[in-house]
Amino acid sequence: MSLRYLIRRNSRGSLPVYTDIRNGGTRYLVSIRNVQGQPSSLANDLKQSLFSHNSPEAARLKVQVVAQRHLVISGGRWKNDVINWLTSKGF
């Protein structure tokens, strides 16, 4: 299976997945930085396979492409889920 996107690890060897807490701790954002290729394909793959389709997490999941190289995921505290998903994909 060839993917249309690539996420390189940073200089410390970890995935470029970061959290951003806003609005006094009520808004929790997860960002994936420096996506090479087609970040919209990554956004679609995350929406379809990060959580099962009938779960409440899938209903709250929102993924946006920002600045043509970054993704912002909102709706929950899912940094570890995203890292595990990317690791299972081979990144």
C-alpha positions in Angstrom: 0.0 0.0 0.0 1.6 3.3 -1.0 0.6 6.3 0.9 0.3 9.8 -0.7 1.9 11.5 2.3 5.0 11.2 4.4 5.7 12.3 8.0 9.4 12.4 8.9 10.6 12.2 12.4 12.3 15.2 14.0 16.0 15.4 15.0 15.3 13.7 18.3 13.7 10.8 16.6 10.1 11.4 17.6 7.0 12.1 15.5 6.1 15.8 15.0 2.8 15.5 16.9 2.1 18.3 19.4 -0.6 19.5 21.7 -2.0 23.0 22.1 -4.3 23.8 25.0 -6.4 26.9 24.5 -9.3 28.8 26.2 -8.2 28.2 29.8 -7.9 24.4 29.3 -11.2 23.9 27.6 -10.0 23.5 24.0 -7.5 20.8 23.3 -5.9 20.7 19.9 -3.5 18.1 18.4 -1.3 19.2 15.5 0.8 17.1 13.1 3.5 19.3 11.5 5.5 19.0 8.3 3.4 16.6 6.3 5.0 16.0 2.9 2.8 15.1 0.0 -0.9 15.4 0.3 -2.0 16.3 3.8 -5.7 16.1 2.8 -5.2 12.3 2.2 -3.8 12.0 5.7 -6.8 13.9 7.0 -9.2 11.6 5.3 -7.3 8.5 6.5 -7.4 9.8 10.1 -11.2 10.5 9.9 -11.9 7.0 8.5 -9.6 4.8 10.6 -8.5 6.5 13.8 -11.7 5.4 15.6 -14.5 3.0 14.7 -17.3 4.7 12.7 -20.1 4.3 15.4 -18.0 5.5 18.3 -18.7 8.9 20.0 -15.0 9.8 19.4 -15.5 9.5 15.7 -18.5 11.9 15.9 -16.4 14.5 17.7 -13.3 14.2 15.5 -12.5 17.2 13.3 -9.4 17.4 11.1 -8.3 20.6 9.3 -5.4 21.2 6.9 -3.5 24.3 7.9 -0.9 26.1 5.7 -0.7 23.1 3.3 1.7 21.2 5.5 0.1 20.9 8.9 -3.0 19.2 10.3 -5.0 20.3 13.4 -7.2 17.7 15.1 -9.8 18.9 17.5 -12.6 17.3 19.6 -10.6 15.5 22.2 -7.3 14.6 23.9 -6.1 12.2 21.3 -2.3 12.8 21.0 -1.4 9.3 22.1 -4.0 7.8 19.8 -2.6 9.7 16.9 1.0 8.7 17.7 -0.1 5.0 18.0 -2.0 5.2 14.7 1.0 6.8 12.9 3.4 4.2 14.4 1.1 1.4 13.2 1.3 2.9 9.7 5.1 2.7 9.7 6.1 6.2 10.5 
